[in-house]
Amino acid sequence: MQGLLLLLFFLIVPSVELWILFQLSSQVSLVSILVLCGVTGALGIWLMRTEDFSLWTLLESEIQNRRMPTEELVDTLLLMISGVSLFIPGLFTDALGFALIFPSIRQWSVDTIRDYLKKYFSL
């Protein structure tokens, strides 16, 4: 299952991103596309710098020890995912990154993730 998810992430997402950028290039100038990628990339780097990369290890430790991760921990992870999504060039990942910046969407995502963990890991 994890192999399939990695395949989807590393093959299909970049292919879709390139297709979207090529379609957009007929409507918008190349300079505009490059500026958009540069600005969102810089925002992604800024978001990632404000978060701690050891949080993935902390989240994994909580799950392995059969403890429910705190809302703050999952929220911080989502902010990190937002930064990574904004750093990756492309409109699809930028849309995901921008969506996760909004607290209401992040809170809904936190609740969904915690419900999933309760159901499938009996935490």
Residue pairs with C-beta under 8 A, 6 or more apart in sequence:
13 90
13 92
13 93
14 90
16 90
16 92
17 88
17 89
17 90
17 91
17 92
17 93
18 90
20 90
20 91
20 92
21 33
21 89
21 90
21 91
24 33
24 91
25 33
36 94
37 89
37 90
40 86
40 87
40 89
40 94
40 97
41 86
41 87
41 89
43 83
43 86
43 97
44 82
44 83
44 84
44 85
44 86
44 87
44 88
44 97
45 83
45 87
46 83
47 79
47 80
47 82
47 83
47 86
47 97
47 101
48 80
48 83
48 84
48 87
50 79
50 83
51 76
51 79
51 80
51 83
52 76
53 80
55 73
55 76
55 77
55 80
56 77
56 80
58 73
59 69
59 73
59 74
59 77
62 68
62 69
62 73
63 69
63 117
63 121
63 123
66 121
66 122
66 123
67 123
68 114
68 117
68 118
68 123
69 114
69 117
71 110
71 114
74 109
74 110
74 113
74 114
75 106
75 107
75 110
78 100
78 106
78 109
78 110
79 100
79 101
79 106
81 96
81 97
81 100
82 96
82 97
82 98
82 100
82 101
83 97
84 97
85 93
85 94
85 96
85 97
85 100
86 93
86 94
86 97
86 98
99 105
100 106
100 109
117 123
